[in-house]
């Protein structure tokens, strides 16, 4: 099966698609390339930037360095607009809500025989045109006329799982991997709390990684290394995540979390985050309480935290089982 998708707008999502559809299910996955997709009105990710909408388009469709200097992307199996017209396409998967209408038009105009799936990694309501839905968030109420499946986006365990459980908790390193934590206005309180915790934990090094963050962006290999070498991952993120790549990646590495429980309550990541089991909820014990607990924690008890964190990932995530279920889902596309 030849699959065309816009998933390249998010590096973790693109990796997930390659692992699932290419490696596990042996399909071909193609990604849009070239500004024709934007100029012809089919690529709308970035419309929220108004007159600067072409900047994220250049980042994800040509590999240009964005204005904020966050990262360039490397995409294999790309297709220009003209190549898309010539190729046979079996399936179109649209992963961003802003592209749903234009990708439906793309299918109807050029590949009417193709099936189309809407993939949600954020907590969006089904679109009026949704017929087939892949949901990598906490399941919601889905109308009975929609063919849908709930699944976890694939984390590359050859990168993340390889480092699992290697830290003994003596590195005195706590890291955040929330993009734009210091600069996004919705994270203002989270950044303030991060800085306060940094002051309290003055015998530890606190890092903030990601686009627009104090310590910059990292490659996936370096993210995995840093996650595992961190004694704790601090995950303060207003509204949490629909799916949560950093969250699931950190659990794959077996690194416990410092978090705010309300931010992940009722979300997929909330299944993993358990106070005093896989992490510390500062809304229960406070920043001072979390600091005191960490300072009093024995090495053996810390290693138990790491073991429980990785075990929680193994309980919640079974990629091979989900791949078999997705294969059945694909056989029932409307």
Secondary structure, 3 states (H helix, E strand, C coil): CEEEECHHHCHHHHHHHHHHHHHHCCCEEEEECCCHHHHCCCCCCCHHHHHHHHHHHHHHHHCCCCCCCCCCCCCCCEECHHHHHHCCCCEEEECCHHHHHHHHHHHHHHCCCCEEEEEECCCCCCCCCCCEEEECCCCCCCCCCCEEEECCCCCCCCCCHHHCCCCCCCCCEEEECCCCCCCCHHHHHHHHHHHHHHHHCCCCEEEECCCCCCCCCCCHHHHHHHHHHCCEEEECCCCCCCCCHHHHHHHHHCCCEEECHHHCCCCHHHHCCCECCCEEEHHHHHHHHHHHHHHHCCHHHHHHHHHHHHHHHHHHCCHHHHHHHHHHHHHCCC
